[in-house]
Amino acid sequence: MQLVNLVQGSPEWLAHRAQHWNASDAPAMMGCSPYKTRDELIRELATGLSAEVSAETQSIFDAGHRFEALARPLAEEIIGEDLYPVTGVNGKLSASFDGLTLMYDVNFEHKSLNNDLRIALPMVGEANSSETLPLHYCIQMEQQMHVSGAAKTLFVASKWNGDQLAEVRYCWYLPDMELRAKILAGWEVLAQDVASYVPQAVEVKPIGRTPENLPALRVEVTGKVVSSNLAEYKEHALAVFKGINRTLETDQDFADAEKVVKWCEGVETRLQATKEQALSQTASIEELFNAIDTIAAEAKRTRLELDKLVKARKEQIREEIVAEGRSALAAHIASLNARLGKAYMPTIPADFAGAIKGKRTVESLRDAVNTTLAHAKISANEIADKIQVNLNTLRDLASEHAFLFADTPVIVLKAPDDLTMLVKSRIADHKQAEAARLEAERERIRAEETARLEREQAESNRIHQAQQPQQVLKAEPSPVLADATDCGTAANESPRGGAMGAGQAAAAAPAGVEQIRQDIVKGVELAAGIPFAATAGEPSTLKLGAIGERLGFTLTEAFVSEVLGVKASGKDKRAVLYRESDFPRICDALVRHINKAKAGELLAA
């Protein structure tokens, strides 16, 4: 808080108040001041003009300041510290303090004791509570505590006879942060209303006017009408009735109409009295009575018509003012939704119809609706600010999981802390569920792969069994197996240096064929998928197409994998990759495959 060295009531103090939002004006801003309406405060702040303070009102103010000074020592005794009357500001907000402690931690507020405060405050020595204090006192003290940072306020109401204390009541007021938030938001709304203020004609409390008085009706009869101005009276009266205003807009119009209703009733009464007077003079004068009846009937018709019109137009104006309030609130909600980027705002309750109950003048109707509208705007702004905080939370924490928050229009209305917990909980639950789903998917893939490998192994075993020799190999050497049965003289020589006989050669042949059979089996096993040992850390750079180019014919991945037993080690888009060390293995496997095919043909023969 920054102190302002000003004397209350001085021109400098008044100039300071004109530039700040003052604690004493806060009740009027919130629409609950018994001394000033919200519309009057807006008019003062927008124009800089305020109502003149009468001598009687000034004397009340002076007495209040004197009682305050007399009560300050009592407050110091209760608090246990000295108090200093000061003026302070906190930003745009200002407050004049009846007394503050040196550390600004305790505030003192004094009011002249009245019947309302006697009801609200207990006697000294009884349980003191601020719960029954009228709201406008609480609003003023709440702003004072916001400006000063005080932790509590001693509220004292006293009455003095001269310098002698006649009666005193007091209580401690503690901060109400919810009320304080509404006050701060209320000043922001009031500032917007002041900025958009359009001066209007000052409405003075109207006094009803009647049409010009009709001339006195004079009738004298002696068996017949002796003299009368009835014809002129009739013409004049009917013209007056015709000229009565039936367009009702302002409080003046209503006051005039209500006055005319009473005036017409008086005309009827006087005409009836004149008629009765004439009847007392003669038994029957048709012309006189007809004229009187005509005028009286028109007066009655005008009275009834205008009375009905007053009631209907008053109700119509009440409906128009309420409709204006609802339209203004709808426009404010639309502007908040535009700020939020989407229609997130809920319905804001505003009982305009209830606010105008008991109000009789157009000015009081408008003030009641405008005050209700201001409170609704304050509530709407608080909700919009909360929604904005929640939208920022969703953007920061859940931008990658927006699909989890299809109910955003509902959850943004939660308290920010509750929404943060909800967001984190949903994301954590989703991650846990996703991890479980991925694990289940991996388990499914593992099961399918195991089943596939088992099928491949079964098929390999079947092929292996089918390719085993089904008959005893012939002992006679085959030309194709010359390398195994006829190895030249060295192969036919006996270990002792002599040539082998025919029997010995025939006996040796099956051994060579058996070796071939073993080689075939080995080739089948290699082709069935017995893996080669890979070189550690070797990159996959050799494409399947490049292998085909080296060999001079085309190979498929399935053939290399399932028949030759060399698995691919990687892929680059659609290209199948192998290690460079796989190429010799592929060549060896091809040789074995070819020999196996060749041997299979020979064995079958």
C-alpha positions in Angstrom: 0.0 0.0 0.0 1.1 3.5 -0.8 0.1 6.2 1.7 -1.4 9.5 0.5 -0.9 12.5 2.8 -4.3 14.1 2.4 -6.9 15.5 4.8 -10.3 14.0 4.5 -12.8 16.5 3.0 -10.1 18.8 1.6 -10.1 19.7 -2.2 -7.0 17.6 -2.7 -8.7 14.6 -1.1 -11.8 15.1 -3.3 -9.6 15.3 -6.4 -7.8 12.1 -5.3 -11.1 10.3 -4.9 -12.2 11.3 -8.4 -9.2 9.4 -9.8 -9.6 6.2 -7.9 -12.0 3.5 -7.0 -12.8 4.3 -3.3 -13.9 1.9 -0.6 -16.7 4.1 0.5 -18.1 3.9 -3.1 -17.7 0.1 -3.3 -21.2 -0.6 -1.8 -22.8 1.6 -4.5 -20.7 -0.2 -7.1 -22.1 -3.5 -5.9 -25.6 -2.1 -5.9 -26.3 -2.4 -2.2 -25.7 1.1 -0.8 -28.6 2.7 1.0 -27.3 6.1 0.1 -26.4 6.0 -3.6 -27.5 3.9 -6.6 -25.1 2.2 -9.0 -26.4 4.4 -11.9 -25.8 7.5 -9.8 -22.2 6.4 -9.2 -21.6 5.7 -12.9 -23.0 9.2 -13.7 -20.7 10.8 -11.1 -17.6 9.0 -12.3 -18.3 9.6 -16.0 -19.2 13.3 -15.7 -17.2 14.3 -12.6 -20.4 15.9 -11.3 -21.9 14.9 -7.9 -24.9 15.9 -6.0 -24.6 19.0 -3.8 -24.2 18.2 -0.1 -26.9 19.9 1.9 -26.3 21.7 5.2 -28.2 19.0 7.0 -26.2 16.2 5.4 -22.9 18.0 6.1 -23.8 18.3 9.7 -24.4 14.5 9.8 -20.9 14.0 8.2 -19.3 16.4 10.7 -20.9 14.6 13.7 -19.7 11.3 12.3 -16.1 12.5 12.1 -16.3 13.8 15.6 -17.7 10.5 17.0 -14.9 8.7 15.1 -12.2 10.8 16.8 -13.8 10.3 20.2 -14.1 6.5 19.6 -10.5 6.0 18.4 -9.0 5.8 22.0 -11.6 3.1 22.8 -10.5 1.2 19.7 -6.8 1.6 20.6 -7.6 0.1 24.0 -9.4 -2.9 22.5 -6.6 -3.5 19.9 -3.7 -2.7 22.2 -1.9 -0.5 19.7 -2.0 3.1 18.5 -4.2 3.9 15.5 -3.4 6.5 12.7 -6.1 7.9 10.3 -4.6 7.7 6.8 -5.5 7.4 3.1 -3.8 4.7 1.0 -3.9 3.3 -2.5 -3.2 0.0 -4.0 -3.2 0.4 -7.8 -6.5 1.9 -8.9 -8.1 1.1 -5.5 -8.2 3.6 -2.7 -9.4 3.6 0.9 -9.6 6.2 3.7 -9.0 4.6 7.1 -10.4 5.8 10.3 -7.4 4.1 11.9 -4.5 1.7 11.0 -1.9 0.2 13.3 1.7 1.1 12.5 2.3 -2.2 10.7 -1.0 -1.9 8.8 -2.1 -5.3 10.2 -5.2 -4.1 12.0 -7.8 -1.7 10.6 -10.3 0.4 12.5 -13.7 1.4 11.0 -16.2 3.6 12.9 -19.9 4.3 12.2 -22.5 6.3 14.1 -24.7 3.9 16.0 -28.3 3.5 14.6 -31.1 1.1 15.1 -29.9 -1.2 12.2 -26.5 -1.5 13.9 -28.1 -2.1 17.3 -29.9 -5.1 15.8 -26.8 -6.3 13.9 -24.3 -5.9 16.8 -24.4 -7.5 20.2 -23.9 -5.6 23.4 -20.3 -5.2 24.6 -19.4 -8.2 26.6 -21.6 -10.6 24.6 -20.4 -12.8 21.8 -19.3 -10.5 19.0 -19.9 -11.5 15.4 -19.8 -9.8 12.0 -22.1 -12.3 10.4 -25.2 -10.1 11.0 -23.6 -6.9 9.7 -25.4 -5.3 6.7 -23.5 -6.2 3.5 -22.6 -2.6 2.6 -20.4 -2.3 5.7 -18.6 -5.6 4.9 -17.9 -4.5 1.3 -16.3 -1.3 2.4 -14.1 -3.0 5.0 -13.2 -5.8 2.6 -11.8 -3.2 0.1 -10.0 -1.4 2.9 -8.3 -4.7 4.0 -7.3 -5.4 0.3 -5.7 -2.0 0.0 -3.8 -2.1 3.4 -3.2 -5.8 3.6 -4.7 -5.8 7.1 -5.6 -9.2 8.6 -8.7 -8.0 10.5 -10.9 -5.0 11.1 -12.3 -3.7 14.4 -15.8 -2.4 13.6 -17.1 0.1 16.2 -20.5 1.9 16.3 -20.9 4.5 19.0 -23.2 7.3 20.1 -22.1 10.3 22.2 -23.8 13.0 24.2 -21.4 15.8 23.7 -18.1 14.3 24.7 -19.7 11.7 26.9 -20.1 8.1 25.6 -23.7 7.1 25.5 -23.6 3.7 23.8 -21.0 1.6 22.0 -21.2 -1.7 20.1 -18.3 -3.5 18.2 -17.2 -6.7 16.5 -14.2 -8.1 14.6 -14.5 -8.5 10.9 -12.3 -11.1 9.2 -11.4 -11.3 5.4 -13.9 -12.9 3.0 -11.9 -13.7 -0.1 -14.9 -14.7 -2.1 -16.5 -11.4 -1.5 -13.2 -9.6 -2.2 -13.0 -11.3 -5.6 -16.5 -10.1 -6.5 -15.5 -6.6 -5.4 -12.4 -6.5 -7.6 -14.3 -8.0 -10.6 -17.2 -5.5 -9.9 -14.9 -2.5 -10.3 -13.7 -3.8 -13.7 -17.3 -4.1 -14.9 -18.1 -0.7 -13.6 -15.2 0.8 -15.4 -16.6 -0.6 -18.7 -20.0 0.9 -17.9 -18.4 4.3 -17.1 -16.5 4.2 -20.4 -19.7 3.5 -22.3 -21.8 6.0 -20.4 -24.1 8.2 -22.5 -25.4 11.3 -20.7 -29.2 11.4 -20.4 -31.6 14.1 -19.4 -31.7 14.4 -15.7 -35.1 13.1 -14.5 -36.7 15.3 -11.8 -39.4 13.6 -9.7 -42.5 14.6 -11.6 -45.6 16.4 -10.2 -48.7 15.5 -12.0 -50.5 18.3 -14.0 -54.2 18.3 -14.9 -55.7 20.0 -18.0 -56.7 23.7 -17.7 -59.6 24.2 -15.3 -63.0 24.3 -16.8 -65.1 27.4 -16.3 -67.6 27.2 -13.4 -70.9 25.7 -14.6 -73.8 28.0 -13.8 -77.4 26.9 -14.0 -80.5 28.7 -12.7 -83.9 27.3 -13.3 -87.4 28.4 -12.4 -89.5 25.8 -14.0 -87.4 26.3 -17.1 -83.8 27.2 -17.6 -83.5 30.9 -16.9 -79.8 31.2 -17.7 -76.9 28.8 -18.4 -73.5 28.6 -20.1 -74.0 24.9 -20.6 -73.4 25.0 -24.3 -70.1 26.8 -24.1 -69.1 24.6 -21.1 -69.9 21.4 -23.0 -67.9 22.5 -26.1 -64.9 23.6 -24.0 -65.0 20.4 -21.8 -65.1 18.0 -24.8 -62.1 19.8 -26.4 -60.1 19.5 -23.1 -60.9 15.8 -22.9 -59.8 15.3 -26.5 -56.5 17.0 -25.9 -55.4 14.9 -23.0 -52.0 13.1 -23.6 -52.3 9.4 -24.0 -48.7 8.7 -25.0 -47.0 7.5 -21.8 -43.1 7.2 -21.8 -41.6 9.1 -18.9 -42.3 9.3 -15.2 -43.7 12.8 -15.9 -46.2 11.3 -18.4 -47.4 8.8 -15.8 -47.7 11.4 -13.1 -49.8 13.6 -15.4 -52.0 10.8 -16.4 -52.7 9.7 -12.8 -53.4 13.3 -11.9 -55.9 13.6 -14.8 -57.7 10.4 -13.7 -58.3 12.1 -10.3 -59.3 15.3 -12.1 -61.9 13.5 -14.3 -63.3 11.9 -11.2 -63.7 15.4 -9.7 -65.5 16.7 -12.9 -67.9 13.8 -12.6 -68.6 14.6 -9.0 -69.2 18.3 -9.7 -71.5 17.6 -12.7 -73.5 15.2 -10.6 -73.8 17.9 -7.9 -74.9 20.5 -10.5 -77.5 18.0 -11.8 -78.8 17.4 -8.4 -79.0 21.1 -7.8 -81.0 21.6 -10.9 -83.3 18.7 -10.0 -84.0 20.5 -6.7 -85.3 23.5 -8.7 -87.3 21.8 -11.4 -88.7 18.3 -12.0 -87.5 17.9 -15.6 -85.4 19.9 -17.9 -84.4 17.5 -20.7 -81.9 19.7 -22.5 -80.0 20.4 -19.2 -79.9 16.8 -18.2 -78.9 15.6 -21.6 -75.9 18.0 -21.7 -74.9 17.1 -18.2 -75.1 13.4 -18.9 -73.0 13.8 -22.1 -70.3 15.7 -20.3 -70.3 13.3 -17.3 -70.2 10.2 -19.6 -67.2 11.6 -21.5 -65.4 12.4 -18.2 -66.0 8.9 -17.1 -64.9 7.4 -20.4 -61.7 9.4 -20.4 -61.0 8.5 -16.8 -61.4 4.8 -17.3 -59.5 4.8 -20.6 -56.5 6.7 -19.1 -56.5 4.7 -16.0 -56.3 1.5 -18.1 -53.7 3.0 -20.3 -51.5 4.0 -17.4 -51.5 0.4 -16.0 -50.9 -1.2 -19.4 -48.1 1.2 -20.3 -46.4 0.8 -16.9 -46.4 -3.0 -17.4 -45.1 -2.6 -20.9 -42.2 -0.4 -19.8 -41.3 -2.9 -17.1 -41.1 -5.6 -19.7 -39.0 -3.4 -22.0 -36.5 -2.6 -19.3 -36.2 -6.3 -18.3 -35.8 -7.3 -22.0 -33.0 -4.7 -22.3 -31.2 -6.2 -19.3 -31.5 -9.8 -20.7 -30.3 -8.6 -24.1 -27.3 -6.8 -22.6 -26.4 -9.9 -20.6 -26.7 -12.1 -23.7 -24.4 -9.7 -25.6 -21.8 -9.9 -22.8 -21.9 -13.7 -22.7 -21.4 -13.7 -26.5 -18.3 -11.5 -26.2 -16.9 -13.8 -23.5 -17.5 -16.8 -25.8 -15.7 -15.0 -28.6 -12.8 -14.4 -26.3 -12.7 -18.1 -25.3 -12.9 -19.2 -29.0 -16.0 -21.4 -28.5 -19.4 -21.3 -26.8 -18.1 -22.6 -23.4 -20.1 -20.2 -21.2 -22.9 -21.7 -19.2 -26.2 -20.0 -18.5 -25.7 -17.1 -16.1 -28.7 -16.6 -13.8 -30.0 -13.1 -13.5 -33.4 -12.5 -11.9 -34.4 -9.2 -13.6 -38.1 -9.7 -12.9 -37.4 -10.2 -9.2 -35.2 -7.1 -9.1 -37.9 -4.7 -10.3 -40.5 -6.0 -7.8 -41.8 -3.1 -5.7 -40.2 -0.5 -8.0 -42.6 2.3 -9.1 -40.6 4.8 -11.1 -38.8 4.4 -14.4 -35.5 5.5 -12.9 -35.7 2.9 -10.0 -36.7 0.2 -12.5 -33.6 0.9 -14.7 -31.3 1.1 -11.7 -32.5 -2.3 -10.4 -32.0 -3.9 -13.7 -28.6 -2.3 -14.3 -27.4 -3.4 -10.9 -28.6 -7.0 -11.5 -26.9 -6.9 -14.9 -23.7 -5.8 -13.3 -23.7 -8.7 -10.8 -24.4 -11.1 -13.6 -21.5 -9.7 -15.6 -19.2 -10.1 -12.6 -20.2 -13.8 -12.2 -19.8 -14.3 -15.9 -16.3 -12.8 -16.0 -15.3 -15.0 -13.0 -16.5 -18.1 -14.9 -14.9 -17.0 -18.1 -11.5 -16.5 -16.4 -11.8 -19.9 -14.8 -12.6 -21.5 -18.2 -9.6 -19.7 -19.7 -7.3 -21.1 -17.0 -8.7 -24.6 -17.7 -8.3 -24.3 -21.5 -4.7 -23.3 -20.9 -4.2 -26.3 -18.7 -5.7 -28.6 -21.4 -3.5 -27.0 -24.0 -0.3 -27.5 -21.9 -1.0 -31.0 -20.5 -3.3 -32.7 -23.0 -2.4 -31.3 -26.5 -1.3 -34.8 -27.6 -4.3 -36.5 -26.0 -7.1 -34.2 -27.2 -9.2 -37.3 -28.2 -9.5 -38.1 -24.5 -11.4 -34.8 -23.8 -14.5 -34.8 -26.0 -16.4 -33.4 -23.0 -14.2 -30.3 -22.9 -17.3 -27.9 -22.7 -18.3 -29.7 -19.5 -15.0 -30.2 -17.7 -13.8 -26.6 -18.3 -16.4 -25.5 -15.8 -14.6 -27.4 -13.0 -12.3 -25.8 -10.5 -8.8 -25.4 -12.0 -7.2 -27.8 -9.5 -9.9 -30.4 -10.0 -9.5 -30.2 -13.8 -5.7 -30.6 -13.5 -6.2 -33.7 -11.5 -8.7 -35.0 -14.0 -6.4 -34.4 -17.0 -3.5 -36.1 -15.4 -5.7 -39.1 -14.3 -7.2 -39.6 -17.7 -3.8 -39.4 -19.5 -2.3 -41.8 -17.0 -5.2 -44.2 -17.4 -4.9 -44.0 -21.1 -1.2 -44.7 -21.1 -1.7 -47.7 -18.8 -4.4 -49.0 -21.1 -2.3 -48.4 -24.2 0.7 -50.2 -22.6 -1.5 -53.2 -21.8 -2.9 -53.1 -25.4 0.6 -53.0 -26.9 1.7 -55.9 -24.6 -1.3 -57.9 -25.7 -0.5 -57.2 -29.3 3.1 -58.2 -28.9 2.0 -61.4 -27.2 -0.3 -62.1 -30.0 2.4 -61.5 -32.6 4.8 -63.8 -30.6 2.2 -66.5 -30.5 1.6 -66.2 -34.2 5.3 -66.3 -35.0 5.8 -69.3 -32.8 3.0 -71.1 -34.5 4.4 -70.1 -37.9 7.9 -71.4 -37.0 6.4 -74.7 -35.7 4.5 -75.1 -39.0 7.7 -74.4 -41.0 9.7 -76.8 -38.9 7.0 -79.5 -39.4 7.0 -78.8 -43.1 10.8 -79.0 -43.2 10.8 -82.3 -41.3 8.2 -83.6 -43.8 10.4 -82.6 -46.7 13.5 -84.1 -45.1 11.7 -87.4 -44.5 10.4 -87.4 -48.1 13.8 -86.9 -49.5 15.5 -89.8 -47.6 16.5 -92.8 -49.8 13.6 -95.3 -49.9 15.7 -98.2 -51.2 19.1 -99.8 -50.8 21.6 -98.1 -53.0 23.1 -100.2 -55.8 26.7 -101.3 -55.3 27.6 -100.9 -58.9 29.6 -97.7 -59.6 27.8 -95.0 -61.5 29.4 -92.9 -64.2 28.2 -89.8 -62.4 29.6 -91.1 -59.2 33.0 -91.7 -60.8 34.7 -89.5 -58.3 33.4 -91.6 -55.5 33.9 -95.1 -57.1 36.7 -94.8 -59.5 39.5 -92.6 -58.2 42.2 -93.7 -60.6 45.0 -96.1 -59.8 45.7 -94.4 -56.5 42.2 -95.1 -55.4 42.3 -98.8 -56.6 45.6 -99.6 -55.1 45.6 -101.5 -51.9 47.2 -100.2 -48.9 50.0 -102.7 -49.5 50.7 -101.2 -52.9 48.8 -103.8 -55.0 45.8 -103.2 -57.1 42.4 -103.9 -55.5 40.4 -106.7 -56.9 36.9 -106.5 -58.3 35.4 -107.7 -55.1 37.3 -105.1 -53.1 36.1 -102.3 -55.4 32.5 -103.5 -55.2 32.7 -103.5 -51.5 34.1 -100.0 -51.4 31.4 -98.5 -53.6 28.6 -98.5 -51.1 30.8 -96.5 -48.7 31.1 -93.7 -51.4 27.4 -93.7 -52.0 26.8 -93.4 -48.3 29.0 -90.3 -48.2 27.0 -88.7 -50.9 23.8 -89.6 -49.1 25.2 -87.9 -46.0 26.1 -84.8 -48.0 22.6 -84.7 -49.4 21.1 -84.9 -45.9 23.4 -82.1 -44.8 22.3 -80.0 -47.8 18.7 -80.6 -46.9 19.4 -79.5 -43.4 21.1 -76.4 -44.5 18.3 -75.7 -46.9 15.7 -76.3 -44.2 16.9 -73.2 -42.2 19.9 -74.1 -40.1 21.2 -70.5 -39.6 24.8 -69.4 -40.3 26.6 -67.5 -37.7 26.5 -63.8 -38.5 29.5 -61.5 -38.2 29.0 -59.3 -35.1 28.2 -55.7 -35.8 28.2 -56.2 -39.6 25.8 -53.7 -41.4 23.1 -54.8 -43.8 24.1 -53.2 -47.1 23.8 -56.0 -49.7 20.5 -55.9 -51.6 18.8 -59.1 -52.9 18.9 -57.7 -56.4 22.7 -57.2 -56.2 23.1 -60.8 -55.2 21.1 -61.9 -58.3 23.3 -59.7 -60.5 26.5 -61.3 -59.1 25.1 -64.8 -59.6 23.6 -64.0 -63.0 20.0 -65.1 -62.2 17.2 -63.8 -60.0 16.6 -64.9 -56.4 13.5 -64.4 -54.2 13.6 -63.6 -50.5 11.4 -66.7 -49.8 13.8 -69.0 -51.8 16.9 -67.6 -50.0 15.2 -67.8 -46.6 13.2 -71.1 -46.8 15.3 -73.2 -49.2 18.8 -71.8 -48.7 18.4 -71.1 -45.0 19.8 -67.5 -45.1 17.6 -65.0 -43.5 17.5 -61.3 -44.5 19.0 -59.0 -42.0 17.1 -55.8 -42.8 15.0 -53.8 -45.2 15.2 -50.4 -46.9 11.7 -49.5 -48.0 11.0 -52.4 -50.5 14.7 -53.5 -50.8 15.6 -56.7 -48.9 19.1 -56.4 -47.3 21.8 -58.9 -46.4 25.2 -58.6 -44.9 28.2 -58.9 -47.2 29.3 -62.0 -45.4 26.0 -63.6 -46.3 27.0 -63.8 -50.0 29.5 -66.7 -49.6 27.0 -68.5 -47.5 24.3 -68.1 -50.1 26.7 -69.4 -52.8 27.6 -72.4 -50.6 23.9 -73.1 -50.0 23.2 -72.8 -53.7 25.9 -75.4 -54.4 24.5 -77.7 -51.9 21.0 -77.2 -53.2 22.2 -78.0 -56.8 24.2 -81.0 -55.7 21.2 -82.2 -53.7 18.9 -81.9 -56.7 21.5 -83.6 -58.9 22.1 -86.4 -56.3 18.4 -86.8 -55.9 18.0 -87.5 -59.6 20.8 -90.0 -59.6 19.6 -91.8 -56.5 16.1 -92.0 -57.9 17.6 -93.6 -61.1 
